[in-house]
Amino acid sequence: MSESTPPPPPEEPAAGTGAALSPADQRLWATLIHIGGIFFGFIPALVGYLVLRDKGQFVRDHTATALNFQITMTIAAIIGSILIIVVVGILIVIAVYVLILVFSIIAAVAANKGQPYTYPLSIKFVS
């Protein structure tokens, strides 16, 4: 009798390759991306958009809207920083940080509830 080798185990798909997230996970990631924008600007939204956009429509919509808002606010902060030479720049920079804080919290609450949210004062760069 010849010894036969057991068949190889079935291959499992690599982690993170196209598998959709559950609705609860999509809400969690969308909430974290909105909150991350308060502390790290557009970076969490950009990373979230690039990594999670194929994981579900809800998380895609929220990451895209967060990315659009954060890019818009970054542009406004840069303009305000340039205009600090003129006193109005200080007001612009303060307004930008207040807008980021308030609207990111509102968006995070909406995402946590599973509701869509669109930031006001946002230029649409990605969809």
Residue pairs with C-beta under 8 A, 6 or more apart in sequence:
13 19
16 51
18 54
19 55
20 55
20 56
21 29
21 52
21 55
21 56
21 59
23 56
23 58
23 114
26 55
26 56
26 58
26 59
27 58
27 111
27 112
27 113
27 114
29 48
29 52
29 55
29 59
29 63
30 58
30 59
30 62
30 63
30 66
30 111
30 112
31 108
31 111
31 112
32 44
32 48
33 44
33 45
33 48
33 62
33 63
33 66
33 111
34 62
34 66
34 104
34 105
34 107
34 108
34 111
35 104
35 105
35 108
36 43
36 44
36 45
36 48
37 44
37 45
37 66
37 69
37 70
37 100
37 104
38 100
38 101
38 104
38 105
41 70
41 73
41 74
42 67
42 70
42 71
42 74
44 66
45 63
45 66
45 67
45 69
45 70
46 67
48 59
48 63
48 66
48 67
49 60
49 63
49 64
49 66
49 67
49 126
52 59
52 60
52 63
53 59
53 60
53 63
53 64
54 60
58 114
58 116
61 116
62 107
62 111
62 116
62 117
64 126
64 127
65 107
65 117
65 118
65 119
65 122
66 104
66 107
66 119
67 125
67 126
68 119
68 122
68 123
68 124
68 125
68 126
69 103
69 104
69 107
69 119
69 121
69 122
70 100
71 123
71 125
72 121
72 122
72 123
72 125
73 96
73 99
73 100
75 123
76 92
76 96
77 92
77 93
77 96
77 97
79 89
79 92
80 89
80 90
80 91
80 92
80 93
80 95
80 96
81 89
81 93
82 89
83 89
83 92
84 90
84 93
99 121
103 119
103 120
103 121
106 117
107 117
107 119
110 116
110 117
111 117
